[in-house]
Amino acid sequence: MREAKVAVIGGSGLYEIEGLSEVEEAKLTTPFGKPSDAIILGTLEGVRVAFLPRHGRGHRIIPGELPAKANIYALKSLGVERIISVTAVGSLKEEITPPRLVIPDQLIDQTKGRDSTFFGGGVVVHIAFAEPFCPVLRQVLFKAATEAGAKVHKGGVHLAMEGPQFSTRAESMLYRSWGADIISMTASPEAKLAREAEICYATLAIVTDLDCWHPDYASVTTEMIFSNLLKGVEAAKKVLKLAIPGIPPKRACACASALKNAIATSREYISPKAKEELKLLIGKYLDE
């Protein structure tokens, strides 16, 4: 059964979901190319789940080269309505120490030159993005993290940087002055594309370091990140096992109808090619 309502995109350190039954592999091609890797489908606690390793198996794709459009489109084609993004982050706040979990509610996009929309080329769409992470899915994750006994922060500003280099100390201090709480390299354009695809999206962030702003901590290194990540991933796995079966079966959030009033282009001006390519996303609105 090649379909799932819930997906997990696993970041650094999370390359599989334990406990899946009825497992199958889907190798998909989309109008936007191939996703990062084959998508694993299976059943977890009675729920059909799709799992996609963000950086590919073996961690081969840098953040700026991720095929984000293909990833989100492929999940949408499988029937996915909710995405839980698990990602490693640096902390920009004294009180958010490794290996705590954070469920952010806001996003600052500092990426450069990434393709962050499915639209263009004659189709103009402006989605609302004031609340970049689904509030319902965030609450489900927070409840599950609390029940799992994890040290978790509810809310926070997630800053997406370009990478693959880590921040300079000056950049880190600047982001702190903006009020950012955590920093990573993959939150955008994933969150934007998920909203354009009318998929609920929330992040379960694993804090691995204090970036490089703190005078009493060593500058961030890959060795430091993966040491803390191992601890955080174990907590994240427990959270996922509790959160996925706790997701409400029906959606009542704004994510589910994000495109309803967002398509600015008159329908008669949308080309047959664009209609075919974007049918999965906007097909239900073209006859309105």
N, C-alpha and C positions, 0 to 999 in steps of 0.2 A: 504494500500500500504506500505509494510514493506521494504522501502528503503529510503535513503536520501543521498544527495551529500555532505552536510555540517553537522558537528557535533560540539557540545559544550560540553567540559568536565568541569563540575562545581566543583570548589574547596570549601574551607571553606566559608560559607556564601551564596553560590549560589547553591541552591538545586532544582531549577526549573526555567523554562523560562516562563515569563508571555506573554500572547497574542497568544498562540498556538491554532490553530484550527485543526479539523480532527485528534484528538489525539488518539493514540493507544500505547499499551505497548508491548515490545518485551522481553521475557525472553529467553535468549540464553545460549547455552553451546558450548564451543569451544574445540579444541584439547588441549588447555592450561588451561582448567577449566572454571568456571563461572566468568563473569565480576563482578564488584563491586556491581551492582544492575541491576534491569530491566532497559532497555533503553526505554526512552519515545520518540516517533516519533510524529511530528506534523508539521503544516504549519505556517510559520511566514513570513509575508510580501510577500506571494506568493512562498516562498522557502521551500522545504521539509527539515526539520531539525531533527537530532537525538540529544537527550540530555542524558548524563550519569553523575550522581552524583559520583564524584571520590571516596569519602570516604564512599559511601553508604548512604541511607536515615538514618537520625539520627546520622550521622558522627560516624561510628562504626569501621572504618579500619585505623590503623596507617600507616604513609607513607611507612615504610619498609615492610609492609605486603600487599600493594596494588597489586591486580592481573593485573599488567600493560599489560602483554602479552595477557591475555584474553580480557581486555578492548579494546586494539587496534585491535586485530583480530576480535572481535565481530563487531566493527564499520566498519571494512573493509568488512565484510560479508554482511553488509547492503548497500554496494555501496558507502560508505563515501570516498570522495577525499580530503576534507579539515577539519582540526580540529582546533578549537579555544579553547585554554586552558585558563580558568579563574582561577587565583590563588592568594592567599594572600602571600605577601612577606615582608621581612624586608629591610630597606634601609641601605646601607653602605656609603652613600654620604650625605654631609651636605645639598645640594640643593634639594635632593629628599625627601620631607617630606610627612607625611600622610595627607590626604588620596589620594595622587596623583596616577595617572596611569603611568605605564611604559610598553613599547613594546620593549623587549630586542632583540638584534641581535646576541649575543654570549652566550656561555655556558661553565661553568667549572663544571665538575662532581666530587664531593667529597663524593658520596654515597659509601657504602661498602657492597659488597656481593649480590647486587641485580642482578637478571637475566636480562641482558640488550640486549639480542639478541634472535631472533626466530631460529637462526641457530646453528650449532654444530652437534654432533652426526653423523659425516660423511658428513656434508654439510658445506663447508667453503665459507663465503660471507664477503666481505670487502666493505662497502658502503663509499662513500665520505661524510664527515660530517664537512667540513670546515665552512659551513654556516648552523648552526643547525636549524635555524628558517626560514621558507619560506619567501623570500623577497617580493613576490607579496602579500601574505596574511598580512604581517606586514604593508605594505603600505595601504592596505584596512582598517586595524584597526586604523592606525594613522589618516587617512582622516576622518573616522567616529568619532573618539574621538575629533578631532578638530571641526567638525561640531556640535557635542553634547555640545561643550563649556567646555569640561573637561580639567583639568590641566594634561597634558600628556607629558612624556619624550619619544622621539623617539630614540631607540637604547639603548645599555647598556649591561653590562656583568652580566648574571644571574648565580649565584653560587648555585648548588644543593648540600645540605648537607644531612646527613643520618637522624638525629633526632631519636626518637621523642623529645629528649631534645633540648632546644635552645642552642645557642653557648655560650662558655665561652668568657670572655672579650679578652683573648689572641687569641682565634680563630678568633673572629670578627676583631681584629686589623690585624691579618695575612691576612685575606681575603681582607681587604682594601688595604694592601700593594701590593696585586696581581692585583689590578685594578678592582675588582668586584664592581658592583653597587647595586645589589639587591641579596637577599638570600631567598631560600625556601627549601622545602623538597621533592618536587614532580616533578620537571622538568625533571629529569632523573630517570628511563629509558624511560619515555614517548616519549620524542623527538627522541631518537634513534630508538625506535620501530616503530614510525610513519614513519620515513624515510625508514626503512627496508620494511615497508608495502606500500611504494610509496604514502604516504598520506602527503599533505602539512600540516605543523604544525606551529602555532604561538601562543605566549602567551600574554594575556592581564593581566598584573600584577597589583594588588591593593596593594599599600604601606600601611601597618598597623602600622609600628613602625620603630625606628632607631636602631634595633638590640640592642646591649648592649655596643657599642663602645663609644657613645657620653657622655661626662662627665656631660652635663647639662640636660640629659633626664634619667628618671627612667629605670631600666632594664626591658626588655620585659616581659610581662605577658600575659596570655590568656585573662584576662579581658580587657587589653589595646588593644589587637589585635581585639577582637570582637566589641569593641566600635568604632574603626576607620573603621572596615570592613563594618559595616552597611552603612556608608556614601559612601564608595567606591563601594559597590555592586550596589547602585542606579545609580551611574555614569556608571558602567559597563553594566547594563541592557540597558541604552540608547544607548551605543556604539554598542552593539550587534544588536539592532533593526535597526540601520543604516548600520552596516557593512555587515550583512548577505545578504541583497538584492543587495549590491554593489560588491559582489564577481564575477569576470568574469566567464562566463559560461564554457569557455574552458581554460585548463591549458597549459601554455607555459614555466613553470619553470622546473628546473632540478629534482625537487622532484618526478615528474610523471614518470621518467624513472631511478630512483636511482639504480635499480638492473640490468639494462641492461648489463653493463660490470663489475658487481661486484661479480658474481658467479665464484669462482675459481675452484671448483670441476668439474672434467670431468663428463659429464652427465651420462655416462655408469656406474659410480661408485656411483650414488645416488640411494639408495635402494627404492624399490617399496613403502615401508612404509613411508619413508621420502617424496617421491613424492606425496603420497596421503595426508599426514598431511600438507604439505606446498604448495599444489596445488593452493590455493587461492592467495599465495604470488608469487610463481615462476613458476606456470604452463605455462604461456605464453612464458617463456624463455627456457623450457626444450626441445623443438623440434628444437631449432636454431642450 
